[in-house]
Amino acid sequence: MSDKVFHKILLGYDGSDDAEKAVDLAISLAQRYEATIVVCHAFGHMPMTSKPSEVRRLVNPVVERLSKLGITSVVSTPDTVPAQGILDAADEYRVDLIVMGSRGRGTFANLLLGSTSERVLRYAKVPVLIAR
């Protein structure tokens, strides 16, 4: 069995406090296993005019932090609802693990339909680590 358990880790990131905790977990795992981190911010819930600047504002500091630590990263910004964007990116990049926060910056609809993390847990094809 290989010592390198995780080759690619998808980090579901929305800028929330729990997402910041997920960043720390993903970094720890990436350093241990020399894994690449796919930083995923699905932005289908944002108004069209704010998408590009908001995504850059949220994701760039994380990418810069990873770079300073010597961690290879890729950015995925699907234009879809967060859960589906994370699941699609996990498939597209063939990740071995999804790391995300337990509660994000969701809307009232998330309270009625269930949280993004619950949907990802239910439908992911790979293990999911939830940061609290």
HELIX and SHEET records of a PDB file:
HELIX    1   1 ASP A   17  TYR A   33  1                                  17    
HELIX    2   2 MET A   48  SER A   50  5                                   3    
HELIX    3   3 LYS A   51  LYS A   68  1                                  18    
HELIX    4   4 PRO A   82  GLU A   92  1                                  11    
HELIX    5   5 PHE A  108  LEU A  113  1                                   6    
HELIX    6   6 THR A  116  TYR A  123  1                                   8    
SHEET    1   A 5 SER A  73  SER A  76  0                                        
SHEET    2   A 5 THR A  36  CYS A  40  1                                        
SHEET    3   A 5 LYS A   8  GLY A  12  1                                        
SHEET    4   A 5 LEU A  97  GLY A 101  1                                        
SHEET    5   A 5 VAL A 128  ALA A 131  1                                        
END                                                                             
